[in-house]
């Protein structure tokens, strides 16, 4: 049987202390198992799969270890798995590559069976508020990362998870603003000269499916926090979003 299906998923937020974290992990594990079939070619994890991920040289988070196990099994069975860091799981250095997952950075263009895709997590594409841009620069600063690594993991993970949970309580329930959203402008500008059939992102925690004036579709994947199983699947001909 030919491998034809490509899956896209984002914003599971494993470890977030909201809406039954254990149940959310179980849903994701069961979904990964359900698509671990001879028909699946590729899985794109488009960021914020973990609510907080930080790798030390000699250890990685235990949160979502069953998910890691499923991903290893997928790779061993010949399924390509790509991981694109989001704004909550930026701090991944070499672990995913060590288990056969390929790390990619947004924005990423790929061609699948003659269709062009523009992929990203979605944060800061097209612009962002000054404070958020500063925060991202700090998060990506290698010197500050080394300083953070000097903290005992108990302290580091308490700080990271507490900050993430606080941030979610302050900024939950965001609604995508359509054509007024910088991401929409980014998708339009990015596909004027290099058209894309599908522009797929996460980050906004809202389900979006919009036609672009350049001829493609802008897809924002729904998060998994409040329940459900949300993803997109391309079968070589058509894209379905759930």
N, C-alpha and C positions, 0 to 999 in steps of 0.2 A: 504493500500500500504506500502510495506517495505521501510524503510529508508536505502538506499544503497550508496548514493553518498557522497564522501568526497572531499572537495575543499581546495586548497592551493593557497594563494595569498600573494604578498609582494610588498613593495616599491611603495605605492600610493603617499606618500609624500604630504598628505593633508596640505595645507597652504603654500606650496612653491610658491613663487612669480615668476612663469615661466609657459609659455604655457597654459594660461587660467586656473587658479586655480579653479574658480567656475565651469567650465565645467568638470574638472577632478573629483571634488567632486560629481557632478551630475552623471557622468558615474559610479562612484563607488556605489553610492546610488542605481541607477537603476539596477546594477549588483546584489547587495545584495538582492534587491526585487525579481529579476528574479530567484534566487536560493532558495528563501524562500518558498519551496514546501515540500509536504509530502515525497518526494524522498530523500531529503537532510538529512544526518545524522550528519555531522561534518564539521566545517570550521576552518582551521588553518590560522591565520594571522601571517605571518613569518617576522614581523619586518618592521620598517620604514613606517608604515601605516600613521603616522603623521610625518611631516618634523621636528617638534619640539614639544615635549610633556613634560610638567613639572607639576606635581601635588603638590599643597599646601595642607595643612591639610583640609582646608575649601573651596577650589575651585579647579576647573580643567579647562583646556583650552576650550574656546568656539568654536575653530576651529573644523570643522567636527562634529558639534553637531547632524546634521541629520544622520550621520553615526552611532553615538552612539545610536540614537533612533532606527535605523534599527537593530543594534546588540541586543538591549534589546528585540525587538520584536521577533527576531530569538530565543533567549534563552527562551522566554515565550512560544514559540510554540514547544519546545522540541528539538531544534537543539543545539548540543554541539558547543561552540565557544572557541577556544584556542588562546591566544595572546602570542607571543614570542617577547619580546622587541628587537629592532634593535639598531643600534648605534645612531639613531636620536630620538628614543622614549624610551630611557633607564629609564627615571625618572618617572616610574609608580610604585606606592606603594600599594594602596589598592582599588582604585576606580573600576578597572575592576572586581575584585573579588566581590565587593559590588553589581554589576549588573548581576552577574551570569556567567561572563567569567572566564575561568581558565587560569592563567598565567603560562607559562612554560619557561625554560631557555635552550638555545642551549648548546651542541647538544642534541637532544631528539630522542630516539628510540621508535617506536610504531609498533604494528602489527595490520593490518587491513585485515580482511577476509583472513588470511593465508599468506599475503604478508608483508614483513618487510620493514619499512621505517626508514631512517635516516634523521632527519629534523634539520634545523638551519637557522639563518639569513644569516650567511656566513662570517661575518667580523671576521678577526683574526684567523679563524680556519686554522690550518696548519702553523701558523706563520704570523707575520706582521712586518713592519718596526719599529725600535726602537721608533721613535717619536709617532707613532700611538699607540703603546703599552702603552707608558707613558700617552698619552691623555686618553685612556680608564681607566687606573688606577685612574686618577684624577676624571674622570666622576663618577666612582663607589665609590669614597671615601666618607664615611658617614659624616665626619666632614665638608668637602667641600660642600656637599649637604646641610647640615644645614646652612652653611654660605650663600649659594646661596638663600636658602629659606627666609633668612632675608631681601633680596631685595624686594622692592615693586614689585608686579606682572607687572606693566607697564614697569619698567626698565628691569626686568628679561626676559620678553617675547620680548622686543625690542632687547635686546642683543642676545638672543637665535636665533630668526628668522633672524636677520642681519648676524650673524655668519654662519648660515646654508645656506642662500642664497649666501653668498660670497664663501663658500666652494664648492657649486654646480657649480658656474661659473668657478672656478679654475680647478675642477676635472670632468667636464662633458664629456660624450662621451667615457667612458672607454670600451675597448674591452677585453673580456676574453681571456687569453693566453693559453687555452687548457691544455696540460699536463705539461706546465711550471708553472701553477698556483698553489700556496700552497694549495688552496682548493681542487684541484684535488688530490694532494698527500694525503691530510687529508682523503678524501673519500676512496682512495685505501687502506691506512693503517688501517682505521677504519673498513673496511669490509673484511679484510683478515681472521680474526678468527671469526668474527660475521657478516656473510653476510647480505647484504641488497639488496632488489630488486630495490628500488628507493632511491636515495639520493637527497633531494630537498632543495634548498637554494634560497636566494634572494641576495641583497646587490650590485651585480655587474652591475645591470641595463642592462644586455645583455642576450639575449635568448640563452641558451646552452642546448644541449641534446647529451650526449656522453656516449658511452659504456665504462664500467670499466673492467679492466682485471680480476677483482674478480667476474664478472658475472652480476652486476647490471647496472643501468643507473644513470648518474649524470645529474640532471636537475637544471638549474639556471633560475629562473622566470624573465621574462622581466618586467621592471618598467612601470608605467602608465603615466610618465611625458610628453612624446611626443605624446600621444594619444593612442587609442586602448583600448582593454579589454583583459588583460593577466592573465592567471591562469592555474592551473592544476586540473584535476578532475579524481578521481579514483572511478569507479562504482562497485567495488567488484571483478572485473575480469581484467580490463584493465585501464591503465593510459593514458589520453589524455592531451596534452599541447597546449594551445592557446596563 
